[in-house]
Amino acid sequence: MSGRKKNVIVLSNGKNVCPEEIEVEVQNTIPYCKECVAYVGKIGMNGQSNICVGLFVEDEKIRNNREKILNDFRLLNQKLPPYKRVCY
């Protein structure tokens, strides 16, 4: 693991994830992503933590094409280990 210690995301399963690693993968995989930030979010009643990503996309056509963005995140998640996958 690399990255700054105080930025480490500790998931509910005990795994540690550096947000910088996720951000680099997003920017390397999704070419229309100009900026992004990875953070931990809680989804569902069980309080399970998940990795979320906020993106900045300049192109309005792509920004409004939810299916393309979701498909690109599906492809990204195939490259990542299960505990580092982005919730969408």
N, C-alpha and C positions, 0 to 999 in steps of 0.2 A: 504494500500500500504506500502511496505517496500523497503529498499534499500537506496543508497546514493542519496541525492537530485540532485547533479550535474550530475548524470548518468541517470536521468529520461528522457524517450523518450516522447515527447509531439506530439501526432498524429494530423493530420489536422482536425480531428473531435473534438479536445479538450481533448481527453482521455489521461491520463498519464499512462505509462507503465514502470516498472523497468526492464531493460534488464536482471538483475540477475534472475528474476522470470522465464523468457522465457528460459534462459540458463539452469536452473535447470530442467525445464520440458523436454527440449530436451535431456539432459544427462540421465534423469530417464526413458525416453520413448524409446530412440534410443540407444540400447546397444553398437553398433559399433562406436558411436561418442566418440572420445577420448577428444577432446576440441571443444568448440564452442564460438561464439561471436554473440550477437544479436545487431542489429543496425537498424536505420530507413533509408529507401530508398524511393525514389520517382519514381513512375511508371506511365506512361501515360501522355497525354497532359494536363490533368486536375490538375496535380501536387499533387494528393492525396498521402499522406504518408502511407507507409506500413512497417511492421516489416519484416526484412530479417535476416537470420542466415547464418553465415559462419561456416562450419564444418571442422574438421580435422579427416579424416578416414584413419587409417593405412592399413587396408585390401584392397589391390588393386582390388580384385574381386568385393567387395562391392562398392568401389569407382567408378568402371566402370559400375555398375548396376544402371543406372539412374531411372529405373522404380521402383526398390525396395526402393530407397531413397525417391522418390516422394510419393509412397504409405505409407511409414512410416510417412511422414509429413502430409498426409491426415488423418491418424489415430491420430496423435498428435493434429491436429487442431480440431478434434471432441471433445477433452477434454477441449479445451480452449474457453473462451468467444469470441464472434465474433471480438471484437476490439483488442484482443491479438493474433489473428491467424497469422501464419507465411505465408508470400507470397512465392510461389514457381512457 
